[in-house]
Amino acid sequence: MVLGVCGRSCSGKNAVCKILSEKGFLIVDADELGQQALQAKKNEIISAFGTSILNDEGQIDRQKLGQRVFSCAQDLQKLNAISHPYVVQEMQRVIRENPERHIVLNAALLPMVRVPEVDVLIWVTAGFFTRLIRGLKRDRRGLIFTLRRMWMQRNLSPKLFFKRVDTYTIRNGGDFAALKRRVNQLLDLLFSRNQ
């Protein structure tokens, strides 16, 4: 079984994935793959955005790049066009190499890319102010950056997914015990359907 865990920034996708990992699921994190894509596609990214996104060592500075792409929708689309194919290819490689494992693809933008192996989507939600506070604490990049990032994902929806799959919504209000209960209930339901 391949589960896709998606949702807007700071909704609690990582918390859901932590619970699933404890249940034995193999987690594939799109953010980590995206960081690898910055290295693998470095020349293309520099060609698209110029050298102003580089640090003193000549490496891509994620903060500089983030500041740029979360300020301009066209730049974000440009970066996604470069990095998403790499991320999807790596996700599919992990799925192919682990046919006996239950796998979770942790990817905020999963509804916007083609990964036909996904069997079920888990859409993680949290209230706007909860997400805002989490984003400010996590990123430590200031209110404007956090709001821009959230704004860029405003239209993200599980309905964008390219094929029909069962989609389940899990609300993450911040109580980890309650979140764990919800995830376990969903797993019970999914496994009872697959028997």
C-alpha positions in Angstrom: 0.0 0.0 0.0 1.3 3.5 -0.9 -0.2 6.3 1.1 0.2 9.9 0.1 0.3 12.4 3.0 -0.3 15.9 1.9 -1.6 19.2 3.1 -0.7 22.8 3.3 2.5 24.1 5.0 2.6 23.4 8.8 -0.6 21.4 8.8 1.2 18.5 10.6 2.2 16.1 7.8 5.4 15.2 9.6 3.6 14.4 12.8 1.3 12.0 10.8 4.3 10.5 9.2 6.0 10.0 12.5 3.0 7.9 13.7 3.0 5.9 10.4 6.7 5.3 10.8 6.2 3.9 14.2 3.7 1.5 12.6 6.4 0.2 10.2 5.7 2.3 7.1 8.7 3.4 5.1 8.6 7.2 4.8 9.7 9.0 1.7 10.1 12.7 2.4 9.6 15.0 -0.6 11.4 17.9 1.2 14.5 15.8 1.6 14.3 14.7 -2.0 13.8 18.4 -2.9 17.0 19.2 -1.2 18.8 16.5 -3.1 17.2 18.0 -6.3 18.9 21.3 -5.5 22.3 19.5 -5.9 21.3 17.2 -8.7 19.7 20.1 -10.7 22.1 22.8 -9.5 23.2 24.0 -13.0 19.6 24.2 -14.3 18.5 26.1 -11.1 21.4 28.6 -11.5 20.6 29.1 -15.2 17.0 29.8 -14.2 17.6 32.1 -11.2 21.1 33.4 -11.5 24.0 33.5 -9.1 22.3 35.7 -6.6 20.8 32.5 -5.0 24.3 31.1 -4.2 26.1 31.3 -0.9 29.8 32.2 -0.5 30.8 28.6 -1.2 29.0 28.6 -4.5 26.2 26.3 -3.2 22.5 27.1 -3.6 21.4 29.0 -0.5 17.9 27.6 0.4 16.9 30.8 2.2 17.8 33.0 -0.7 16.0 30.7 -3.2 13.0 30.4 -0.9 12.7 34.1 -0.5 12.7 34.5 -4.2 10.2 31.7 -5.1 7.8 32.5 -2.3 7.6 36.1 -3.5 6.8 35.3 -7.1 4.4 32.6 -8.4 6.2 32.3 -11.7 9.5 31.7 -10.0 7.9 29.0 -7.8 6.5 27.4 -11.0 9.9 27.5 -12.6 11.6 25.9 -9.6 8.9 23.2 -9.4 9.3 22.5 -13.1 13.0 21.8 -12.5 12.8 19.9 -9.2 9.5 18.0 -9.3 10.5 15.5 -12.0 13.5 14.6 -10.0 11.5 14.2 -6.8 8.8 12.1 -8.5 11.5 9.9 -10.1 13.1 9.2 -6.7 9.7 8.5 -5.1 9.0 6.0 -7.8 12.4 4.4 -7.4 11.9 3.8 -3.7 8.4 2.3 -4.4 9.9 0.0 -7.1 12.8 -1.1 -4.8 10.4 -1.9 -1.9 7.5 -3.8 -3.3 6.8 -5.7 0.0 6.7 -2.5 2.2 3.9 -0.2 3.0 5.2 3.2 1.9 4.2 6.8 2.8 5.0 9.7 0.4 5.2 12.8 2.6 4.7 15.6 0.1 2.8 18.8 0.5 2.4 19.2 -3.3 1.5 15.6 -4.0 -1.9 16.5 -5.5 0.0 18.5 -8.2 2.4 15.8 -9.5 1.9 12.4 -11.1 2.7 9.5 -8.9 0.3 6.8 -10.1 1.4 4.3 -7.5 -0.5 6.2 -4.7 -3.4 4.1 -3.4 -4.8 6.5 -0.8 -4.4 10.2 0.0 -4.3 11.5 3.6 -5.1 15.3 3.6 -3.8 16.8 6.8 -5.4 20.0 7.9 -5.0 22.5 10.7 -6.4 26.0 11.3 -4.8 29.0 9.7 -3.5 30.5 13.0 -2.2 27.1 14.2 -0.3 26.8 10.9 1.0 30.4 11.1 2.4 29.9 14.6 4.0 26.6 13.6 5.5 28.2 10.5 6.9 31.1 12.5 8.5 28.7 15.1 9.8 26.2 12.6 11.2 28.5 9.9 12.2 31.5 12.0 12.1 33.6 8.8 9.6 36.2 9.9 5.9 36.9 9.4 6.1 38.1 5.8 8.0 35.0 4.6 5.6 32.7 6.4 2.5 34.4 5.1 3.9 34.4 1.5 4.6 30.7 1.8 1.1 30.0 3.0 -0.4 32.3 0.3 1.4 30.3 -2.4 -0.3 27.1 -1.2 -3.8 28.7 -0.8 -5.2 26.7 -3.8 -3.6 23.4 -2.8 -6.4 20.8 -2.5 -6.6 17.0 -2.6 -9.1 17.4 -5.4 -6.2 18.4 -7.7 -4.9 14.8 -7.7 -4.7 13.4 -11.2 -6.5 10.1 -10.5 -9.4 9.0 -8.4 -8.2 7.6 -5.0 -9.8 7.5 -1.7 -9.0 10.7 0.2 -9.2 10.9 4.0 -8.9 14.2 5.9 -7.2 14.2 9.3 -7.5 17.3 11.4 -4.4 18.2 13.4 -5.3 20.7 16.1 -2.0 20.2 18.0 -3.0 17.4 20.5 -0.6 14.6 19.5 -2.5 11.9 21.4 -5.7 12.9 19.5 -3.8 12.9 16.2 -2.4 9.4 16.9 -5.9 8.1 17.7 -7.2 9.5 14.4 -4.3 8.0 12.4 -4.8 4.6 14.1 -8.5 4.7 13.3 -7.8 5.4 9.7 -5.2 2.6 9.5 -7.7 0.2 11.0 -10.2 1.2 8.4 -7.7 0.9 5.5 -6.4 -2.5 6.6 -9.9 -3.9 7.1 -10.8 -2.9 3.5 -7.7 -4.6 2.2 -8.4 -8.0 3.8 
